[in-house]
């Protein structure tokens, strides 16, 4: 039986988390040297994840924000890119802040990540880089994962935060205070519960609990 929350609760989850990701994803490119370096490294992780996923031809960017990762998604010349966001204003912003040549490759539509307006098995792969790490409750992450499982035919690429292997005394966690790392065991248990297997992962800063990009594959 599906563990999706009832529609009214699901919409409330969507509003809460979509407002948070809209706050942090308002610009196509991050500002500041540290943020630019982190974005460059994350782009490398996305490029690697796409290879692990088999270079999917039809990909959906969920909670796409201002489309930070569209340029790397478009590096594969034959790839079709769909992009969904709950904010019409964010989609309009993205459409005016990327080159027309890139926007010809991207088809945007208004949709919550918790209730994607596509049929089952509609795309080869889903990528979610800017929302999943902001979802603090296990049941909410499972609701997202189950919706991704429904819409993707094969794979899912997600960015999240995992508790560090190394504890550096006095070191503060990187990124916004709202982002709380989750144990690797808990996360990967949720992936299994949603009927995914882990194909691979890479960390922004290995061992220090920074951003981790997972590549998941559907069992069925």
N, C-alpha and C positions, 0 to 999 in steps of 0.2 A: 504494500500500500504506500502511495506517495506521502511524503512528509511535508509537502508544500503547505505553507500557512494558508488560512482562508483568505479570499481576495481582499477584504478590507484591511486585514493585518498586513498582508503582503504589500499593499500600496503604502501603508505607513512605514514599513521597513524601507521601501524604495525611496520615499521622500526623505527619510532621515539620512540614509547613506548617500543618496544622490546629491543632497545639499552639501555634505562634507566633501565629496570628491569634486564637486563643482568649485568649491572654495580653493582647493589646492591645485586644480588643473585648469585655471582660467586662461593660461597663455600656452601657445603651441610649443614654446621653448622656454626652459627655466632661466631665471636671472641669477647672475653671480657665478664666479669661477667654480666654486665647489659644486653648485647645482649643475653647471654645464658638464663638469667632469663626471658626475654621477649619472647624468643623462646619457653621455657618450658610452659609459660602461654598460648601462642598462640596455642601450641600443645594441651593443655587442651581444648581450645575453639573449635579446629577442632574436637576433639574426641566427645565433646558434640553436635556439629553441625551434625555430622554423625548420632548420635542417634536421633536427632530431624527429620532428613531426612529419618528415617526408616532403617538405616544401609544398604544403597544401595549395591547391589551385583556387579554391573558393573559401575565403576566410571572413569571419565576422569579428569586428572589434567592438566589444561590449563595454558600455559606459566609456565611450571613446573620448569624452571631454573635448579638448581643442585639437585632437588628432595628432598628438606628439609622435606617435609611432607609425603614421601613415607613410612617411618617406621610406622607412626600412621595409615595410610590408610591400611597397611598390617596387622594390628592387628586383623582384621576380617578374619578368616582363609579361608572363601569361596569367598572372594572378588577378582574380576578381576580388575586390575589397568591398564588403558591406560594413557599415559603421552605424551603431545605434547609441543614442543617449537620451535620457529622460528630459533633457532641457532643450527646447526649441531654440532658445537664445544661444546656448552653447554651440549647437549645430550651425546656426547662422554665423556665429563668430568664426568657427573653424572654416567654413566655406569661403570667408573673405580674407583669411590669413594664410592661405596656402596657394601656391601657384596654380593657375588654371590647368596646366598640364597634369598636375597631380590630381586635382579634383575630378578630372575626366575619368580617373581610375577608381574613384570612391563613390559609392552610392550610400547616402545617409538616410536614416529614418528615425522617427521619434519612438522610443520604446524604453520601458523599464528593464533593467537586467534581471529582475525577478519574474518577469512575464514577457518574454521576447515575442514580438509579433511575427513569428515565422513558424512554419509547420515543422513536424518532427523530421530529423535527419536532413535539414535544409542546407547545411554548409559542411564542408570538409573539416573545418577546424574553427574554434573560437579562441580569441585572445582577450584577456581581461587584465590589464596592467595597472589600473588606477583605482579600482574599487574594492577588490577582494581583501586587501590588507586593512581596510577600514571597517570590516565587518567583525565585530567583537564576539558575537555569540555563535556557538557551534550550530544551533538549529538554523540560524540565518545563513551561515556558510553552506550548510547542507541544502537549503532551499535553492541557493544559487547553483550549486554543483548539479543538482537534479535537473534544473532548467537547462544548464549547459549540456548535460547528458542527453536530454530530449532533442535539442536543436542540432547538435553536432553529429556528423556521421562517424567521425573517427577520433579526433584529438581535441584537447583543450590546453591552452597555455595560460598560466595565471602567475601573477606576482603576489607574494605575500611576505610576511616577516616571521622568522623562526627564531626561537630562543638560541642564544649563542652557545657554541661549544666552549669558548674561552671567556672567562669572566675577568675583565681588566678592572682592577680596583680603582674606583673613582671615575670610571668612564661612564658618560651619559649615553643613552641610546641615540643613534642617529635618527634624524627625521622628526616630523611633528610629534608632540607629546601624546596625541590621541592614538598613535599607532602603537599597539602593544604586541610584542612578539608572542607567538603561540608555540607550544612544544611540537617538535617534529613528529613524535608518536601520535599526538592527538590529531594533527592535520592529516597525516597519511592514513590514519584510521578513518577519518571522514571521507577521504578519497575512495577508500575501499567500500565504505558504506554506500557511497553514491555510484558504485560499480565502475570505478576507474582503477587502472594500474598506473604506477609511476614509471614512465619511460626514462626520465632523467631530470636532473636539476642542476642549476648553477647559482652561486651566491655572488652578490655585489662585492662583499668583502668576506671571503671565506673564514669561518671561525668566529666572527665577531657579531653575529646576529643581525646583519644588515639584510637588505632585500634579497629574497630568493625567488627565482623563476623556475616553476615546475612545468614539465611537459607530461600530460596525462593521456592515456588512451582508454577508450571505452571497451568494456568486456563484451557488451551486447547492445 
